[in-house]
Amino acid sequence: MRRALLLLAVVLATLSLSPRPALACDCMAPDPMDLIDSSEAVFIGALVAKQGRPQDMEVTYVFQVSEWVKSDLGSTVEVVSGPNGAACGWETPDPGAELGVAVRLDGDRLTGGLCSTLEAGVLAEAAAAYTPSGDAVPPLDPEAIGASPERESTASDTARIVFGLIIPAAVAGMAVSTSRRRRSPSIEEQ
């Protein structure tokens, strides 16, 4: 009886001391076309900053975008994710190294991570051949997150500058000149 109780105590101690299962992120490399179809925004960019502490369960990654594949949310994007690869965040790439990143809108923030990342070249190649499928997720509207895409200066921008600043300045200058002529005595009056 004593042996049985001792054996039971050893078995229970062994079971209670066994390690807990490790948490890990496990995903296969996504198909580029499926990734573009199933995401609200997709870009190629370089990680420039990581905000948050390693012990936090979520951190914010800041990317400098070099090319938008789907949607256009500006030249810099903040994406919330896990703090490291084990938590499905990004393994920190070399500074300036480009990644292909797909994100989704979660509330008022963009989310993404290890399972929504491709090599930049793979994504660029897929983007060149991409045609949305019938069930593709629509591109994210920049206003949904308060972003405004940056755009090139156009002829209409130049026209706005000319008509909005230069012409009113010229009219004001002419008005001042005319006003001075009226006030100054003429040669005949002197």
Beta strands, then each sheet from edge to edge (+ up, - down):
strand 1: 41-51
strand 2: 59-70
strand 3: 76-81
strand 4: 98-106
strand 5: 109-111
strand 6: 117-119
sheet 1: 6+ 4- 1+ 2- 3+ 5+
end
